[in-house]
């Protein structure tokens, strides 16, 4: 062969064989596993009455006073803020230093609840897809059986 094209074809065939026989990184999750996790979430999921959405952030600001220590330092005064969405708008509210630990716990509780809800909704979507695939397979089997009886 001219220019080593035989090696190129051979390499392409090996790659096709390799990729064709690879297992998917996203292995299919069984319906039983999804149902079990869904039930676990439903039985343990409770709405946190004092949970907060969003995130807590620390920033440093200078106060502007020429006689304050923050005027000569690299960082200014510590300032905690809670950022969250309300009515489709981003809100940022100041959190007093003495309330930071309590607000942090409430934000963690709220975010854990939000994560669990998102997982539950994703499981519901996966179960819907599995049900649709099962119905399609059953319809295909019925169609083949009907054709075989003719």
C-alpha positions, -999 to +999 in steps of 0.1 A: +000+000+000+011+035-007+021+059+022+013+034+050-025+036+045-027-001+055-015+009+090-041+037+091-069+013+082-056-013+107-055+013+134-090+025+126-103-011+127-087-017+161-102+016+175-136+007+162-134-027+178-121-012+211-148+015+213-175-008+201-168-033+230-164-007+257-189-006+285-207+026+291-194+048+319-231+054+327-243+020+336-280+016+336-295+018+371-320-009+379-356-001+385-353-018+419-324+005+429-343+036+418-375+025+436-356+017+468-338+051+468-371+069+460-388+052+489-359+061+512-361+097+502-398+099+505-398+085+541-369+106+553-376+139+535-392+165+557-396+202+549-371+221+572-393+249+587-363+272+593-341+262+562-327+290+541-319+290+504-288+304+488-252+308+500-233+325+528-203+345+518-175+364+536-161+395+520-140+423+534-149+460+530-132+492+539-154+516+559-140+548+543-128+564+575-092+577+572-086+570+609-098+534+609-074+505+609-089+491+577-076+521+558-040+509+559-046+471+558-049+449+528-083+436+539-111+457+553-137+448+579-152+413+575-188+413+562-210+383+558-238+382+533-266+357+524-273+356+486-306+340+474-332+343+447-367+356+456-394+365+431-370+359+402-345+384+415-312+380+433-312+392+468-281+399+489-286+406+526-261+415+553-257+389+581-244+401+615-212+383+626-230+370+657-257+353+636-233+337+610-232+302+627-270+300+630-275+312+594-249+288+581-267+259+597-300+270+583-285+274+548-269+239+550-303+225+560-321+243+532-295+232+506-296+196+518-334+196+514-330+212+479-305+185+469-328+157+481-357+171+462-336+174+430-325+138+435-361+127+439-372+145+408-343+130+388-353+095+400-389+102+389-376+111+355-355+080+352-384+058+363-406+075+336-380+067+310-378+031+322-416+027+321-417+042+286-390+018+274-408-012+290-440-002+272-422+001+239-406-033+244-439-049+253-456-033+223-428-046+200-431-081+215-469-080+210-465-069+174-440-097+167-463-122+183-493-109+163-473-112+131-461-147+140-498-159+144-507-147+109 
